[in-house]
Amino acid sequence: MLGRSVRYFRFVLAALLALPAIGALAAPSASEIVEHYETTIWGKTLRAVFEMTLVTPSWSRTLTMNVTMDRPTKSFVRITAPAKDTGILSLRVGSDMWNYMPAIERVVKIPPSMMSQPWLGSDFSNDDMVKEGSLVTDYTHRMVGERMEGAAAVYEVELLPKPGAAVVWGKINMIASKDNLLPLKVRFFNERNEAVRTLTYTELRKMGGRVIPTRWEMQPADQPGKSTTLVVKSAEYDRPVPADTFSMQNLGRRR
């Protein structure tokens, strides 16, 4: 009887000692964190309403826009407010992007060299808004480690561009919550490893059947007092999108 008790005690002790190793095996890889980010935030298809607020030390303005995506190759953005900006459109199909400017009634082709330029004067780039680049396929991913960021336990992931990838960032640093693997902060660096801008995600809410951060604030490193905030007002994921949404005819259509 005593021998059986000793064997049982040894079995329980061995099981308890194995728990940290099991937990370590269950930790996500760097690539899994990045993939979870892109899949959760953007989905396969997305129909969303965003409110964008641009702030500088001397002025601010707010835009409302409808965003439609069929990832990874198609995006369409339509400004719906204020009245003076209503009807500005952005279309991406593959690596091609166009803007329609109703004030001059012209379609303007955006060359690849301009994808990193500000979208409508904001701190988000053309590429940010139409998502030509992919953090999953254009970068390699490395787990830097685990630590505390304020009161939150986080993973830190480093993304480096793959050889030949058409990206502008020399490095991206992502801080993701260990609780849900969603990003808290993403820092962008140039090829000289200088910080260029920081994107902060806050205000988790359930939208489109998933929990996402609904407030995204982009701050440039070299312009104090300047920022652009995107607030997700509504989002619908993974539902069919009519193919003609991403057409040149739709680009010039007035509504």
PyMOL commands that set and color helices and strands:
alter all, ss='L'
color gray80, all
select helices_A, chain A and resi 2-26+30-42+83-85+112-114+126-130+243-246+248-251
alter helices_A, ss='H'
color red, helices_A
select strands_A, chain A and resi 45-55+60-70+74-81+89-93+96-101+106-110+139-149+152-161+171-177+183-189+195-207+210-220+227-237
alter strands_A, ss='S'
color yellow, strands_A
deselect
rebuild
show_as cartoon
